[in-house]
Amino acid sequence: MKGSIQFISSMIIFGTIGLIIKQIQLSSIEIAMFSSFIGCTFLILVYVLCHKKLNVAFLLGYKRLMIISSVALAGNWVFLFKSYQYTTISNATLGYYFGPIIVLVLSPFILKEALSRKSVLCIIASLIGLILILSSGFLQPGLEDVLGILISMLAGSCYACLMLANKMMPQGNRLDLTVLQLGMTSLILLCFVFIVEGGFEIHTQISALPYVILLGVMNTGIGFWLFFSGMEKLKGQSIALLSYIDPLVAIFISGLVLREQFTILQIIGGVLLIASTFLSEFSFKRLRIRRKHEF
């Protein structure tokens, strides 16, 4: 029960990211850099207070994969945060959720995992859903929504790279991996802030400071801590099922809190995309077998 509460809490926290990002008047690179740095610092503090040891030496044995995954994490956040500036939270969330489908498509080539008939059908359904979501943007005045969705799809692509890189690393403490990835991501983005944007604007950062700290501590630090703490106590099917609380919370916030409008095509496309992603991860055959044993 404790694991479920922790995991559900992390999903709710992740679902509020878009709402906080909308309040921060910084570039997406700066937001991602501060978020990863504050989140990494918070998690290291948790390790110190809990007298836990961070196993960095083991992870550094996979330097190439660590660099790839950290760059992917940086791109994931930069593109996702940027997409919120062009479109609604719901559109950005739905575009971002195309990421797991990309993992599914690339798995046969990178992880040597065969695609089942169900997986192929899920890919087709998700593509139809994505087309419907994008077409609703073309029907509206201006193409900012389409641009925002496309940027969120880039974020989803980076997320796919991150997941594939993590899967290629041996199983270990995923919280250790996250701490190191956050640290490396903050350093990568710090370089980009100075190279691409020429440094910081102090007066802008001071006004954004409360939201940046909230994003780093709550949505990154506490969010990841609850995520991995809960994951350790849950089975894979439960994790797959509960993961869909995140986009649902984001979509509810988009409609109920920010009063962002939905079109019929967006709703149909969103249902298709989320349902196909869910079905690609959830095995009903295993669920039926488990229920037979229970009864």
C-alpha positions in Angstrom: 0.0 0.0 0.0 2.8 2.4 0.9 4.5 1.8 -2.5 1.3 2.6 -4.3 0.8 5.8 -2.4 4.4 6.9 -3.1 4.1 6.1 -6.8 0.7 7.7 -7.2 2.0 10.8 -5.4 5.0 11.0 -7.8 2.6 10.8 -10.8 0.4 13.6 -9.5 3.6 15.7 -8.9 4.8 15.1 -12.4 1.4 16.0 -13.8 1.7 19.5 -12.3 5.0 20.3 -14.1 3.2 22.2 -17.0 1.3 24.4 -14.6 4.5 25.5 -12.8 6.4 26.0 -16.1 3.7 28.4 -17.3 4.6 30.7 -14.4 8.3 30.9 -15.1 9.5 33.6 -17.5 12.9 32.0 -18.4 14.1 30.1 -21.4 13.5 26.4 -21.5 17.2 25.7 -21.3 17.6 27.8 -18.1 14.5 26.2 -16.5 15.8 22.7 -17.3 19.3 23.5 -16.0 18.1 24.9 -12.7 15.6 22.1 -12.3 18.1 19.3 -12.8 20.7 21.1 -10.6 18.3 21.7 -7.7 16.8 18.2 -8.1 20.2 16.6 -8.0 21.3 18.6 -4.9 18.0 17.7 -3.1 18.5 13.9 -3.8 22.1 14.0 -2.6 20.9 15.7 0.6 18.4 12.8 1.0 21.2 10.3 0.6 23.2 12.1 3.3 20.3 12.3 5.7 19.4 8.6 5.1 23.1 7.6 5.4 22.9 5.9 2.0 25.9 5.6 -0.3 25.8 6.8 -3.9 27.3 4.1 -6.1 28.9 6.3 -8.7 31.9 4.0 -9.5 29.6 1.3 -10.9 27.7 3.7 -13.2 30.9 5.4 -14.5 31.8 2.0 -16.0 29.2 2.9 -18.6 30.4 6.4 -19.5 29.1 6.3 -23.1 25.6 5.3 -22.1 25.7 7.8 -19.3 26.6 10.6 -21.6 23.9 9.6 -24.2 21.2 9.3 -21.5 22.2 12.6 -19.9 22.0 14.4 -23.2 18.7 12.8 -23.9 17.4 13.9 -20.5 18.5 17.4 -21.2 16.8 17.4 -24.6 13.7 15.8 -23.1 13.2 18.7 -20.6 14.3 21.5 -22.9 11.9 20.5 -25.7 9.0 19.7 -23.3 9.3 23.0 -21.4 9.6 24.8 -24.7 6.4 23.2 -26.0 4.4 24.7 -23.1 5.3 28.1 -24.5 3.6 27.4 -27.8 0.6 25.2 -27.0 -1.7 24.0 -24.2 -0.5 21.7 -21.5 -2.9 19.0 -22.8 -1.5 19.2 -26.4 2.1 19.2 -25.1 1.4 16.2 -22.9 -0.3 14.2 -25.7 2.5 14.9 -28.1 5.1 13.9 -25.4 3.3 10.6 -24.9 4.3 9.6 -28.4 7.7 8.8 -26.8 6.8 5.3 -25.5 5.5 4.4 -29.0 8.9 5.4 -30.4 10.5 3.1 -27.9 8.2 0.3 -29.1 9.2 1.0 -32.8 12.9 1.0 -32.1 13.0 -1.9 -29.7 13.4 -4.6 -32.4 16.4 -2.8 -33.9 18.2 -1.7 -30.7 17.0 -4.2 -28.0 16.3 -7.1 -30.4 12.8 -7.4 -29.0 10.2 -8.7 -31.6 7.1 -6.7 -32.2 3.8 -8.5 -31.5 0.6 -8.1 -33.6 -0.8 -6.1 -30.6 2.2 -3.8 -30.7 1.8 -3.1 -34.4 -1.9 -2.3 -33.9 -1.0 0.0 -31.0 1.5 1.9 -33.2 -1.1 2.4 -35.9 -3.7 3.6 -33.5 -1.3 6.0 -31.9 -0.3 7.4 -35.3 -4.0 8.0 -36.1 -4.5 9.7 -32.7 -1.4 11.9 -33.3 -2.7 12.9 -36.7 -6.1 13.9 -35.2 -4.4 16.0 -32.6 -2.1 17.8 -35.1 -5.0 18.3 -37.5 -7.0 20.2 -34.8 -4.0 22.6 -34.6 -4.1 23.2 -38.4 -7.9 24.0 -38.2 -7.2 26.8 -35.6 -6.0 30.3 -36.6 -2.2 30.2 -36.5 0.1 27.2 -36.3 1.6 27.7 -32.9 -0.3 24.7 -31.5 1.1 22.5 -34.2 4.6 23.8 -33.5 4.2 23.2 -29.8 3.0 19.6 -30.4 5.9 18.9 -32.8 8.3 20.2 -30.2 6.7 18.0 -27.5 7.2 15.1 -29.9 10.9 16.0 -30.0 10.8 15.8 -26.2 9.1 12.4 -26.5 11.9 11.3 -28.9 14.5 12.3 -26.4 12.6 10.4 -23.7 12.6 7.3 -26.0 16.4 7.6 -26.3 16.7 8.0 -22.5 14.6 4.9 -21.9 16.5 2.8 -24.5 19.9 3.9 -23.0 18.8 3.1 -19.5 17.5 -0.3 -20.6 21.0 -1.1 -22.1 22.6 -0.6 -18.7 22.6 -3.4 -16.2 19.9 -3.4 -13.5 20.9 -1.5 -10.4 19.7 1.3 -8.1 17.8 3.5 -10.5 17.8 6.4 -8.1 21.7 6.3 -8.1 21.4 6.5 -11.9 19.0 9.4 -11.8 21.2 11.5 -9.4 24.2 11.1 -11.7 22.1 11.8 -14.8 20.7 15.0 -13.2 24.1 16.2 -12.3 25.5 15.6 -15.7 22.4 17.1 -17.3 22.8 20.3 -15.3 26.5 20.6 -16.4 25.6 20.1 -20.1 22.8 22.7 -19.9 25.0 25.1 -18.0 27.4 25.1 -21.0 24.5 25.7 -23.4 23.2 28.6 -21.3 26.6 30.4 -21.8 27.3 29.3 -25.3 23.8 29.7 -26.8 22.3 32.5 -24.6 25.4 34.3 -23.5 24.8 33.8 -19.7 22.0 34.7 -17.3 19.8 37.7 -16.7 19.9 38.1 -12.9 16.8 40.3 -12.6 14.6 37.8 -14.6 15.8 34.9 -12.5 15.1 36.6 -9.1 11.4 36.9 -10.0 11.2 33.3 -11.2 13.2 32.0 -8.2 10.2 30.7 -6.1 8.8 28.7 -9.0 12.2 27.4 -10.1 12.9 26.2 -6.5 9.5 24.6 -6.4 10.1 22.8 -9.7 13.5 21.6 -8.7 12.6 20.4 -5.2 9.1 19.2 -5.6 8.7 18.1 -9.2 12.3 16.8 -9.7 13.8 15.9 -6.3 10.7 14.7 -4.3 9.0 13.5 -7.5 11.9 11.2 -8.5 12.4 10.1 -4.9 8.8 9.0 -4.5 8.8 7.5 -8.0 11.7 5.2 -7.4 10.8 4.4 -3.8 7.3 3.4 -4.9 8.6 1.5 -7.9 10.7 -0.8 -5.7 7.5 -2.1 -4.0 5.3 -2.5 -7.1 5.0 -5.0 -9.9 5.5 -4.1 -13.5 1.9 -4.2 -14.4 0.9 -1.9 -11.5 3.6 0.6 -12.6 2.4 0.6 -16.2 -1.2 1.1 -15.0 -0.5 3.9 -12.5 1.8 5.7 -14.9 -1.2 7.1 -16.7 -2.2 9.2 -13.7 0.5 11.7 -14.9 -1.0 12.6 -18.3 -4.5 12.6 -16.8 -3.6 15.0 -14.1 -1.9 17.3 -16.7 -5.0 17.2 -18.9 -7.3 18.0 -16.0 -5.1 20.9 -15.0 -5.1 22.2 -18.5 -8.9 22.2 -18.7 -10.1 22.9 -15.1 -7.4 25.2 -13.8 -6.0 27.0 -16.9 -9.3 26.8 -18.8 -7.5 25.7 -22.0 -9.9 24.7 -24.7 -10.2 21.2 -26.2 -11.6 20.3 -29.7 -13.5 17.1 -30.5 -10.6 15.9 -32.7 -8.1 16.5 -29.8 -10.2 14.5 -27.4 -10.6 11.6 -29.9 -6.9 11.7 -30.8 -5.8 11.9 -27.2 -8.0 8.9 -26.2 -6.5 6.9 -29.1 -2.9 7.9 -28.2 -3.1 7.3 -24.5 -5.1 4.1 -24.9 -2.7 2.6 -27.5 0.3 3.5 -25.3 -1.5 1.9 -22.3 -2.3 -1.3 -24.3 1.2 -1.6 -25.6 2.5 -1.9 -22.0 -0.3 -3.8 -20.4 -0.6 -7.6 -20.8 -4.2 -8.7 -20.4 -3.2 -12.3 -20.9 -1.0 -12.2 -17.9 -3.7 -10.4 -15.9 -6.2 -13.2 -16.7 -3.7 -15.9 -15.6 -3.0 -14.0 -12.4 -6.8 -13.7 -11.7 -7.3 -17.5 -12.3 -4.6 -18.2 -9.6 -6.2 -15.8 -7.2 -9.6 -17.5 -7.5 
